[in-house]
Amino acid sequence: MAATLRKPFNDNQHDVERRFAPRTIPDQVAEELGAEIVSGRRKAGERLVELDLARDFGVSRGPIREAIRILERRRLVDIFPRRGAYIRPLSLKSVADLFNVRTALSMLAVRTMAATPVESFIDTLARRCDELRVAVEVDDPMAFAHTTTRAVKTIARGSGNELLVELLTDLANQTVWETIWKTPLDYQTRDIRRLSADLMASTLKAIRQRKPNAAVTHLGQLLESDRDRALSTLSRIRGETFDLSALTHSDGHDNMPADIAPAPRG
């Protein structure tokens, strides 16, 4: 059964309760605290006091202690012996670096998959593309983001590179990646969802045609646009400025050859 925890950090709604998804209580607490850190509601250098957090969330100190360890693994918190846990600085540059590493690994994966495609993974990616097309019309940015992530995971597995799959998994589990997506950062309009779905469909088409360069171009454009929009949203949420023009982009987006133009909508 899902635990019901009190949501902290709202001075006007002390008795409001929040129902979490059926995960462990430490995971739930870590997600809530992590979202507050990413949004800037909890500041760098702030100490996380177990007793206060236990009271805020309505749980014992044990789950709070484990939640703080989870945040430490995600590099959101530093734990010092005899001093306690303190929030680490989180810059938008570090978030951009995370997006860039994930994109680089994903583009390596799609290049490899397109060079030696495996039919079973192509079929799975085709199903993900169908799900994205349906999700275009549904006003649920989080669900669209989840399906996009599943499509990228399929490409990683389809590359046959087990180390690459492990690295992408570690990026999700041991960094701030999962935490930043607890708030809708992208895919908030139908046009954006349509463009993203088209780019994933074009990636699939290039894989089927064994065109690695085209596959890299399409997936790179999708993921880099995703990064830019997410960083723009985070910038507004955190009240910080970030120069998106300083970010690198894959070659070929501005002068895309005709043979790798986005797949037509069907």
N, C-alpha and C positions, 0 to 999 in steps of 0.2 A: 504494500500500500504506500502511496506517495505521502511523504511527511508534509505537514503544514507548518511553515515557519513564519514568524513575524518578520516583515520587511523593515530593516532599519533605514536610517538616513532620510526620514520624512517627518519633520517636526510637527506637521499638521495632521498626521494620520497615524498616531502611535498604536492604535488598536487594529489597523488594517492588517489582514493576513494575506499571505501569498501562497498559492498552491504550486508546488514544484513538480516537475516531471519525476516519474518513479526512478530516481537514482539514489545513491547513498547520500546521507545527510551531509558529510564532508564535501562531496562533489557539488551539492546544491549550494552550500554556503560559499564554496570557492568561486562558483560561477557568479553569484550575486556580488561578492566582494570584488572579484575581477572586473565585472562590468562597471562598478563604481570607480575603480582605479583608472580604467581605460577612458571613461567619460570625463575624468578630471574631478569628480565629486570628492574623491579621496586623493590627497596630494602627496607628492614625493616627499619622503622624510617623515611622514606621519607614522606614529607607532600604532600597531595593531595590538590592543590589549585584550587578552583572552576573556577576562571576566566581563568586560564591557560588551564584547561581541556575543558572548554566551547569553547575556541578558537581552540584547537587541534581537537575537534570533530565536530566543526561547528554547535553547538547547544546552546541554552540559558543555564543559570545557573540552572534553575529549574530542568531539567532532570539530570544534573550532581549531584545536591544535592540528588535527589532520588536514583541515582545510587550508591552514596557513602553510603547511608543508607542500600541498598541491600548488599553491601560488608561488612558492619558492621554486618548484620544478618548472613552472611556467615563466620564471624570471621576472615576476612582478613584485616579489618580496625578498628581502635579505634577512636571514635569521642570524643573530649574533649571540653567542653564549653569554648568559647572565645579563644580557641587555634586552633581549626580546626581538620582535619582528618589526621591520620597518619597510615602508613602501619604496620601491626602487624608482628612480626617474624613468619615465617612459616618454620618449620623443617620437614625433611623427616620422622622423628620419629612420628610427629603428623599426617602426612598423613598415615603412616603405622597403627597407632592406629585407624584411621577412617576405613581403610580396615578391620582391625581385628574385630571391633565392628559390621560392616555390615556383615562380614562372620559369626560371632557368631549368629546373629539374623537369618540369612538365613539358617544356619544349624539346628537351633531350628525349623524353619518353615518346612524344608523338613522332619525332623524326625516326626513331627506331621502329615504332609500330608501323609506320607507313612504308618503311623499307622492307619489312618482313611481316605483313599483316597475318593475323590468325583469325579465322572466320568466327570462332565462338566469341571473341572479344569485339569483333566488328558488330556482331548481332546484338551484343549487350549495349554497345555504344549507340546503336541505332534505336534501341528502346529508350535510352536516356534522352536522345534527341526528340523522340516522339513525346516523351513526358514534358520536355521543355516547351515544345510547341503548344501543348495543352495549357501549360502553366502561364504562357504569355497572356492569356485572357483572364487569369485569376489574379486578383489584387492581393498577392501574398509574397512580398519580396523575400522573406526568410525561406519559404518553401522553394522558391526559384533558386536561391543561392545554394540550398542543400542539394537540389538536383544537379546543378552545375558542378558542385564538388564531387558528386557521385560519378559524373561523366569524366572528370579529370582523373579520378581514381581508376576508372576503367581503362583509360589510356595508359596510365602508369603500369597497371597489371598487364595490359596488352603488349607492353614493350618487352616483357620477359626478363627485365632487369630487376632482380629481387632486392638488390641493395638500394636501387632508386626508390622502390616501393617503401622500403623500411625508412629511408630518409624522409620521404613525404609524410609518413605516419608519425615519425618523431617530431617533425615540424608542427604537426597538428596537436600532438599530445604534450609536448615539452616546451612550448612557446606560448605566446599570447594569442596565437592564431584562432583557437576555438573561442576564446573570450571576446575578441573584438566583434565576432559575428553574433553576439547575443543581442545586438541592436541592429535594426535594418540599416545597412550602409550603402546598399546598391539595389538595382532592379526595382526602383520605386515607381517607374512609369511603364506603361505598355510599350512605348516606342523603344525604351532601353531593353526591355525583356525580349522584344522582337528582334532587335539587332543582335543581341547575345545568342539567341536561339539560332538565328541565321548563320552566325559565325561558327557555332558548334556543328551545324549541319554541313557547312563548307569544309570544316576539318574532317568530318566523317567521309565526305565525298573524296577529298584528297587522299585519305588513307586507302580507300577502296581502289583508287586509281594509281596507288603506289607513287605518289608525288610528295616526298618528304618535305621539300622546300615550301610547297604550297600549304601543307598541313601545319608547318611551323609558323608560317605567316598568319594564317587564320587564328590558330589557337593563341599565338602571341598577342594579336590585336585584341582578342577577347579578354585575356587575362590582364593585359596592361591597361585597358580601358576600365576594367573592373577595379584595378588598383587605384587609378586616378580618381574615380568617383568615390570609392571608399575613403580615401585619404581626404578628399574634399569634405565629405560628410563628417569625418572625425575632426577635421579642423574646425568646423562650425560648432560641433558639440563641445569641444574642449576650449573653444575661444582662442585658438592659436592660429598663426599664419604659417603657411607652408607653400613653398615655391614648386608647383607641379612642373614647371618648365625645366627644372633642374634634373628631372628624372629621365633616364634613358628609355628609348623605345626601339623595338625591333626594326631592322632594315626592311624597307619595302612597303610600309603602310601608306606612304604618300604617293608612291609610284607603283602601285600594284599591277602586275601584268594582267592582261585580259584573261589568260588561262587560269588565273587563281582568283578571279572575282568571286564575291560571295554567291553561294548557291541560290537559285531562284526560290521564292516562296511557293510552296505547293499546298 
